[in-house]
């Protein structure tokens, strides 16, 4: 039951749902997500931590960046099913459409200044 409550807690914030919807388009780094959400990097990092702890996303160090992506191979049936449902939801939502468009065009080389 604890896994399920963590999952629903992770989904209880609109910005975390927006992050999941962006990651449907492609993996992103913190600076790309920060730019799209217009939030502080520390706030985005906290949201990513909650999503990762719940099992929705994974991260991977890639050179200068830590890249976040959906955990599509999740062993937890609840998370796997929720990710499938989330993929179906909000496809007509203007905010989600704009976020996904920005995610597809985000360039970490320009945004991160590394």
VOBA-1610 file (N, C-alpha, C; in pm, whole numbers, padded with zeros to 5 digits, always signed):
BEGIN
Unk+00082-00120+00000Unk+00000+00000+00000Unk+00087+00126+00000Unk+00203+00119+00061Unk+00291+00235+00068Unk+00333+00282-00071Unk+00359+00187-00163Unk+00396+00225-00300Unk+00284+00305-00367Unk+00162+00263-00342Unk+00048+00329-00403Unk+00029+00471-00348Unk+00044+00489-00217Unk+00030+00623-00160Unk+00142+00714-00210Unk+00264+00661-00226Unk+00374+00742-00283Unk+00342+00782-00427Unk+00284+00690-00501Unk+00249+00720-00640Unk+00147+00831-00648Unk+00042+00822-00568Unk-00062+00925-00573Unk-00013+01058-00517Unk+00075+01054-00419Unk+00136+01178-00370Unk+00215+01243-00484Unk+00292+01163-00557Unk+00371+01217-00668Unk+00283+01280-00775Unk+00165+01226-00794Unk+00073+01278-00895Unk-00016+01391-00844Unk+00000+01428-00719Unk-00090+01528-00659Unk-00050+01672-00690Unk+00053+01692-00771Unk+00099+01826-00804Unk+00097+01844-00955Unk+00039+01954-01000Unk+00026+01979-01144Unk+00162+01986-01213Unk+00261+02044-01148Unk+00393+02054-01211Unk+00456+01917-01232Unk+00432+01825-01140Unk+00487+01690-01157Unk+00417+01617-01272Unk+00289+01640-01288Unk+00218+01581-01402Unk+00271+01644-01532Unk+00294+01773-01530Unk+00351+01839-01647Unk+00487+01780-01683Unk+00568+01752-01582Unk+00700+01693-01606Unk+00684+01555-01671Unk+00595+01474-01618Unk+00573+01341-01677Unk+00530+01352-01822Unk+00442+01447-01850Unk+00394+01465-01988Unk+00508+01514-02080Unk+00598+01597-02029Unk+00713+01641-02108Unk+00806+01524-02138Unk+00825+01440-02038Unk+00916+01327-02055Unk+00859+01220-02149Unk+00731+01229-02181Unk+00675+01142-02284Unk+00736+01176-02420Unk+00774+01301-02439Unk+00829+01348-02566Unk+00974+01301-02581Unk+01055+01326-02475Unk+01195+01284-02477Unk+01257+01308-02339Unk+01369+01242-02312Unk+01440+01268-02186Unk+01486+01413-02181Unk+01487+01469-02059Unk+01525+01609-02040Unk+01615+01624-01918Unk+01694+01730-01915Unk+01775+01762-01798Unk+01702+01868-01714Unk+01754+01894-01596Unk+01691+01989-01504Unk+01678+02127-01567Unk+01781+02174-01636Unk+01774+02310-01690Unk+01668+02321-01799Unk+01647+02215-01876Unk+01542+02217-01978Unk+01404+02221-01912Unk+01385+02139-01811Unk+01256+02136-01739Unk+01232+02268-01667Unk+01337+02322-01607Unk+01328+02450-01537Unk+01284+02561-01633Unk+01342+02562-01751Unk+01308+02663-01851Unk+01162+02652-01894Unk+01115+02532-01913Unk+00977+02512-01959Unk+00877+02549-01849Unk+00904+02506-01726Unk+00811+02531-01615Unk+00826+02671-01556Unk+00936+02738-01588Unk+00971+02868-01528Unk+00966+02862-01375Unk+01030+02761-01321Unk+01044+02743-01177Unk+01192+02746-01141Unk+01221+02762-01014Unk+01359+02759-00967Unk+01415+02617-00983Unk+01544+02607-01014Unk+01605+02475-01028Unk+01587+02386-00904Unk+01592+02447-00786Unk+01574+02367-00663Unk+01433+02310-00654Unk+01334+02385-00700Unk+01195+02338-00700Unk+01178+02224-00799Unk+01236+02240-00917Unk+01229+02134-01018Unk+01300+02008-00968Unk+01415+02026-00905Unk+01488+01911-00850Unk+01406+01838-00746Unk+01335+01911-00663Unk+01249+01848-00562Unk+01137+01768-00630Unk+01073+01826-00730Unk+00968+01754-00804Unk+01024+01626-00867Unk+01143+01636-00928Unk+01206+01520-00990Unk+01239+01413-00887Unk+01283+01455-00771Unk+01314+01361-00664Unk+01189+01284-00620Unk+01079+01353-00607Unk+00952+01290-00568Unk+00907+01190-00674Unk+00916+01229-00800Unk+00878+01140-00909Unk+00969+01018-00916Unk+01099+01039-00894Unk+01195+00929-00896Unk+01171+00833-00779Unk+01149+00889-00661Unk+01126+00806-00542Unk+00999+00722-00555Unk+00900+00776-00625Unk+00775+00702-00646Unk+00789+00596-00755Unk+00894+00606-00836Unk+00917+00507-00940Unk+00873+00548-01080Unk+00828+00671-01096Unk+00781+00716-01227Unk+00894+00747-01325Unk+01006+00795-01272Unk+01117+00834-01360Unk+01248+00775-01310Unk+01345+00776-01399Unk+01482+00737-01367Unk+01573+00849-01413Unk+01695+00849-01362Unk+01792+00947-01409Unk+01920+00876-01447Unk+01994+00943-01534Unk+02118+00886-01583Unk+02216+00998-01610Unk+02337+00981-01561Unk+02442+01080-01584Unk+02490+01064-01728Unk+02487+01174-01803Unk+02533+01175-01942Unk+02629+01291-01959Unk+02755+01264-01942Unk+02854+01371-01954Unk+02832+01477-01848Unk+02801+01599-01893Unk+02781+01712-01804Unk+02644+01713-01737Unk+02551+01635-01789Unk+02413+01644-01747Unk+02364+01518-01676Unk+02261+01538-01596Unk+02180+01427-01547Unk+02051+01434-01627Unk+02022+01328-01697Unk+01904+01324-01783Unk+01795+01242-01715Unk+01674+01293-01720Unk+01559+01226-01658Unk+01470+01171-01768Unk+01418+01051-01745Unk+01332+00986-01843Unk+01229+00900-01772Unk+01121+00869-01843Unk+01015+00786-01785Unk+01066+00645-01759Unk+01022+00588-01650Unk+01059+00452-01612Unk+00960+00356-01678Unk+00978+00332-01806Unk+00884+00249-01883Unk+00896+00101-01849Unk+01005+00059-01789Unk+01025-00081-01754Unk+00997-00106-01606Unk+00911-00028-01551Unk+00877-00035-01408Unk+00821-00173-01373Unk+00875-00232-01266Unk+00826-00361-01218Unk+00699-00346-01136Unk+00676-00228-01081Unk+00558-00205-01000Unk+00437-00188-01092Unk+00342-00279-01079Unk+00225-00278-01168Unk+00146-00148-01159Unk+00135-00092-01037Unk+00059+00034-01021Unk+00123+00147-01102Unk+00254+00160-01090Unk+00324+00267-01163Unk+00314+00244-01313Unk+00335+00121-01355Unk+00327+00089-01498Unk+00189+00126-01555Unk+00084+00090-01483Unk-00052+00121-01530Unk-00080+00270-01526Unk-00035+00336-01420Unk-00057+00481-01411Unk+00015+00554-01524Unk+00136+00512-01558Unk+00207+00576-01670Unk+00131+00558-01801Unk+00069+00443-01820Unk-00011+00421-01940Unk-00134+00512-01941Unk-00198+00526-01827Unk-00315+00614-01819Unk-00277+00761-01838Unk-00168+00802-01775Unk-00122+00941-01787Unk-00093+00974-01933Unk-00039+00877-02005Unk-00009+00897-02147Unk-00137+00931-02226Unk-00249+00872-02186Unk-00377+00895-02253Unk-00442+01027-02211Unk-00413+01073-02090Unk-00481+01190-02035Unk-00419+01320-02084Unk-00499+01425-02084Unk-00458+01564-02106Unk-00402+01592-02245Unk-00432+01508-02342Unk-00377+01530-02476Unk-00429+01658-02540Unk-00543+01709-02494Unk-00599+01831-02550Unk-00577+01953-02461Unk-00506+01935-02350Unk-00482+02045-02257Unk-00379+02141-02316Unk-00413+02269-02321Unk-00327+02369-02383Unk-00190+02380-02316Unk-00187+02376-02184Unk-00060+02384-02112Unk+00029+02265-02147Unk-00029+02146-02149Unk+00047+02025-02182Unk+00097+02031-02326Unk+00014+02074-02417Unk+00053+02085-02557Unk+00171+02182-02571Unk+00163+02297-02504Unk+00273+02394-02509Unk+00400+02339-02445Unk+00385+02272-02330Unk+00501+02212-02263Unk+00569+02110-02354Unk+00490+02026-02417Unk+00547+01922-02502Unk+00615+01981-02626Unk+00558+02087-02678Unk+00622+02154-02792Unk+00757+02212-02749Unk+00759+02278-02634Unk+00885+02333-02583Unk+00985+02222-02553Unk+00938+02111-02499Unk+01027+01999-02468Unk+01092+01944-02594Unk+01017+01939-02701Unk+01072+01886-02826Unk+01177+01979-02885Unk+01171+02108-02849Unk+01263+02207-02904Unk+01373+02249-02807Unk+01368+02204-02683Unk+01463+02246-02580Unk+01604+02203-02620Unk+01699+02292-02596Unk+01839+02265-02629Unk+01924+02291-02505Unk+01962+02184-02441Unk+02039+02195-02316Unk+02171+02267-02336Unk+02229+02259-02454Unk+02355+02328-02479Unk+02340+02479-02470Unk+02225+02530-02508Unk+02200+02675-02499Unk+02150+02713-02360Unk+02069+02628-02298Unk+02005+02662-02171Unk+02097+02648-02051Unk+02176+02545-02048Unk+02252+02512-01928Unk+02379+02594-01912Unk+02427+02651-02019Unk+02545+02735-02010Unk+02668+02664-01962Unk+02677+02536-01995Unk+02796+02459-01951Unk+02895+02453-02065
//
